[in-house]
Amino acid sequence: MTIKTENQIYSDIVGFLNTALTQLPLRYEELQGFDFSEWQVLQLKQPVKLTEIKPTLYVTYTNTTPLGWTGRKYLTSVNGFRKQETQKEQLQFQFSALKRRKITDTVNTLNSKDLLKYLRIYMTDIETGLKQLKTLGYSIFRPQEIQCPDFFDDSENFEFMPFFNVTFILDQALISPQTSIDGYTLKVRSV
């Protein structure tokens, strides 16, 4: 265990979401007719030039909160003594989905809110999402309710960009060399 950088955390979560998009139609019979390959996963709050709205799942890492106190444990190995300091962190993420609604949409068209509903189910499924997150070193606390704000795009069209927040728990660890005691001296105090 080491301390993961923000970019490593983004890489883990974006990779998890890309896997979820490929696994959803394979995992659930109800979704076998839907095309999830049209969706892309992007990190929000970075320079991105979009000239057209493509179905996109945006990931935003909003804050980190330490949980409890830093733990310390001493390790021995062939390299000598080492000190491991661990800290549990609560990582807050926001997942937003954007897909242009069209006049040709039918009752079988998958929109952005639908994608988020299926993603929340996948994330908390013990055989898929939870297992994959655990492999990456994360626990999931709770996906929250889906909110559905609206906006006008550059063409003055009415669009929706629903989102939900989710909390992940991650154990971070920092290992440093620890010098060993190679001798001691007894001092006698006079009374």
HUVENGI-V217203 format. One record per run of one state. SS is the DSSP state (H for helix, E for strand, L for the rest). FROM is the first residue (numbers start at 1). LEN is the number of residues. If there is no record, write none. Layout:
# HUVENGI-V217203
SS&FROM&LEN / SS&FROM&LEN
This chain:
# HUVENGI-V217203
L&1&5 / H&6&22 / L&28&1 / H&29&3 / L&32&8 / E&40&4 / L&44&12 / E&56&22 / L&78&2 / E&80&19 / L&99&13 / H&112&12 / L&124&5 / H&129&8 / L&137&1 / E&138&6 / L&144&3 / E&147&1 / L&148&2 / E&150&3 / L&153&5 / E&158&3 / L&161&2 / E&163&15 / L&178&14
